[in-house]
């Protein structure tokens, strides 16, 4: 293959990846736990935007249980966002090896 053609393709992919990265803050993923009793919304930079807790949980007086549900909802949201980002990146650059974008989250 022509080296100039390869460089052109690399530059196009880099530009598309930069565009996708710029859009990350506008992405959202919602994680749920406890049959939807706790919901967490994060953006594409993994910043937590909302935490919604069903008011009925406050009656339980089981703080540890509520904390576990919040953590589970966060993990769910993070997993969904990682999948969304991997899908977007693979649509630009081709198949992405597992954990290439491992963000340590």
N, C-alpha and C positions, 0 to 999 in steps of 0.2 A: 504494500500500500504506500502511497505517496506521503512522505513525511509532512508536507504542507497541509494535506487533507486531514491527517491525524491531528495536527495542531489546531486546525480550524474547528474540528469536532470537540476537542478538549476545551477550547475557549467557549464554545456554545454551551457545553455542559456546565462549565464553571459559572457562566452568566445565569443559567437557569437555576442552578443550586443557590446562588446568591439571592435571586428573586424569591425562591421558596423560603429561604432563611428569613428574609425580610417580612414574610407573611406569618411567621410563627406566632407573634403576639396576638394575631387575630383568630387563630385556631382555638377551639374549645373542646374539652372532653369532660364528660360527667361520669363520676364514679358513684356507685351505690353500695350500700351495705344494710343488713338487717331488713331485707325485703323493702328497700326504699325508704326506711325510716331515717337514714342519714344519706345525704347527697353532698358531693363535693364537685365543684367545677374548677378546672385548671385551664390555663392557656398553653400555647405551644412552647413557651419557655419554662413550663412547669411551675409557674406562679399560681398560687391558689387564689381564685377569684371569689368563690362563695363557699360557705359551709351552711347547709340547711339541715336542721335537726327537728324531727317530728316532736311537737310539744308533749305528746304522751310519754316520751322517754324521760322527761323531767320528773314524772311521777314515780319512776322506778327507784330513785335514790341509789342507783348502782352506777356510780361514777366510772368505775373500771370498765364496766360493760359499754358505756357510752364512748369512752376513750378508745376501746377496741374497735367499735363500729366506725369511728372517725378515721382511724388508721386504715381499716379495711377499705373504706370508701376512697381514701387517698391512693392506696395501692391500686385499686381498680381504675381510677382515673389515670394514673401514671401509665399503667399497662395499655390502656386504650390510646393514650397520646403517643406512646412509643410506636404502637402499631400504625397509627395515622401518619406519623412522620416517616416511618420506614416505607409505607406505601407510596407516599409522595416522592421520596427520594428515589425509590426504585423505578417509578414511572419516568423520572428524568434521566437517571444514570444506569438503568438496567438493574438486574437482580442484586440485592444488597446482602452480603454475607451476614449471618446472625451475629448480633452484638457489635456490628461495625460502629453503630451510633450509640453504644452503651454509655449512658450518661451517669451511671453510678447511682441511679435512683431506684 
